[in-house]
Amino acid sequence: MEQISNLLNLPNFAMPSFGFNSLLDIALIAFVSYKLLGWIRQTRAWAVFKGIITLAIVYFLSYLLGMHTTVWLIEQTVTWAVIALMIIFQPELRRVLERLGKGRFIPLINTLNEDKEATSTKTIEEILKSASTMSKAKTGALIVIEQDVLLGDIASTGVIVDALVSSPLLLNIFKNNTPLHDGAVLIQGNRAKAASCILPLSESEMATEIGTRHRAALGVSETSDAYVLIVSEETGAISIAKDGVLHQDLTEAQAKNMLLSNIRPKKKPRRKKGQEGGGGSNG
């Protein structure tokens, strides 16, 4: 060990004290690393990550063996590679930050959306009713049900509708050869905010085996907490994407149970004492 230390010209240093802060530091780094590896593994960045690990091993061995030219070349490459990787993988970096924003690590930030209208049971039943009809007719559909993560950028890619959700409305939107049948419908609360919306396509390994409509559903579910209901135009099968996972070929009962058991109206804030009853009488 002393020989390796001398070879690497490592300075002598005292072992730092190990306490609760050190344990917390290690746990945080381990958690973040695990999450990053999980996200990267499902994207094209995984191959690049393996290449970086290989390059690091070659650099370390070259340094130990005194291969100065190889070390210099790798150092020069890495200097520019960091900037290049940030540009090339900007979408992946953005998705990592978006996924961090999905989490509930900072309760104060998440309370900012608590006053938004929640999706009611009636609205979900109207969505499921239209999905059942479209499934039997093999009419393709893509319905995004917004949750805590706001999807205003998705709405801006489509045509603003801003109408109360109903089965006839959704059936008319997705009817073949109508102006808005392509793309997705975004549901915000109990209103169909926009139609013909463009969704980001997933680049996960699973996405290569499915169609464009399902890839788009996976893509938005990977970067938000939305539920995305899909009706296949080819088979009429109903699927739901959530958190980057595609639940395929669901029965009507399974789809209903999944949405109704997970999308619950938010509790109304309790009124302070003295505010109940809508005010006192005038004498």
Residue pairs with C-beta under 8 A, 6 or more apart in sequence:
7 64
8 63
8 64
16 22
36 96
39 92
39 95
39 96
39 99
40 46
40 49
40 92
42 203
42 204
42 205
42 244
43 92
43 95
43 203
43 204
44 92
44 203
45 89
45 92
48 85
48 89
55 74
55 77
55 78
58 70
58 74
59 70
59 71
59 74
59 75
62 70
62 71
62 74
63 71
86 93
95 222
95 223
98 149
98 223
98 224
99 222
99 223
101 149
102 148
102 149
102 223
102 224
102 225
104 110
110 148
113 148
113 150
114 266
114 269
116 188
116 189
117 188
117 189
117 190
117 191
118 189
118 264
118 265
118 266
119 145
119 146
119 187
119 189
119 190
119 263
119 265
120 190
120 265
121 260
121 265
122 190
123 165
123 187
123 189
123 190
124 145
124 256
124 259
124 260
124 263
125 256
126 165
126 166
126 167
126 170
127 143
127 145
127 165
127 167
127 170
127 187
127 229
127 259
128 252
128 255
128 256
128 259
129 167
130 141
130 167
130 168
130 170
130 171
130 174
131 141
131 143
131 229
131 231
131 238
131 252
131 255
132 238
132 252
133 139
133 167
133 171
134 140
134 141
134 170
134 171
134 174
134 231
134 236
135 231
135 236
135 237
135 238
135 252
136 236
137 236
138 232
138 233
138 234
138 235
138 236
139 171
139 174
139 175
139 176
139 231
139 233
140 174
140 181
140 213
140 231
140 232
140 233
141 170
141 174
141 185
141 229
141 230
141 231
142 183
142 184
142 185
142 199
142 213
142 216
142 217
142 228
142 229
142 230
142 231
143 170
143 184
143 185
143 187
143 228
143 229
143 230
144 151
144 154
144 184
144 185
144 186
144 187
144 197
144 199
144 217
144 220
144 226
144 227
144 228
145 187
145 226
145 227
145 228
145 229
145 259
145 263
146 186
146 187
146 188
146 189
146 193
146 224
146 226
147 224
147 225
147 226
147 227
147 263
148 225
149 223
149 224
149 225
149 226
151 186
151 188
151 220
151 224
151 226
154 184
154 186
154 194
154 197
154 198
154 199
154 220
155 186
155 188
155 193
155 194
155 197
156 194
157 183
157 194
157 197
157 198
158 180
158 183
158 184
158 186
158 194
158 195
158 196
158 197
158 198
159 180
159 194
159 195
159 196
160 193
160 194
161 173
161 180
161 185
161 192
161 193
161 194
161 195
162 191
162 192
162 193
162 194
163 169
163 191
163 192
164 190
164 191
164 192
165 187
165 190
165 191
165 192
169 192
170 185
170 192
172 178
173 180
173 181
173 185
173 192
173 195
174 181
174 185
174 231
175 181
179 196
180 195
180 196
181 196
182 196
183 195
183 196
183 197
183 198
183 199
184 195
184 196
184 197
184 198
184 199
184 216
184 220
184 228
185 192
185 194
185 195
185 197
186 192
186 193
186 194
186 195
186 197
187 193
199 216
199 217
199 219
199 220
200 216
200 219
200 220
200 223
201 207
201 212
201 215
201 216
201 219
202 215
202 216
202 218
202 219
202 222
202 244
203 219
204 218
204 222
204 244
206 218
206 246
207 214
207 215
207 218
207 219
210 218
210 246
211 232
211 234
213 230
213 232
213 233
214 230
214 232
214 239
214 241
214 246
214 248
217 228
217 230
217 239
217 241
217 246
218 228
218 241
218 244
218 246
220 226
220 228
220 241
221 227
221 228
221 241
221 242
221 243
221 244
221 245
222 243
222 244
225 243
226 242
227 240
227 241
227 242
227 259
227 262
227 263
228 240
228 241
228 242
229 238
229 239
229 240
229 255
229 259
230 238
230 239
230 240
230 241
231 237
231 238
232 238
232 239
237 248
237 249
237 250
238 249
238 250
238 251
238 252
238 255
239 246
239 247
239 248
239 249
239 250
240 246
240 247
240 250
240 255
240 258
240 259
241 247
242 262
247 254
247 258
250 258
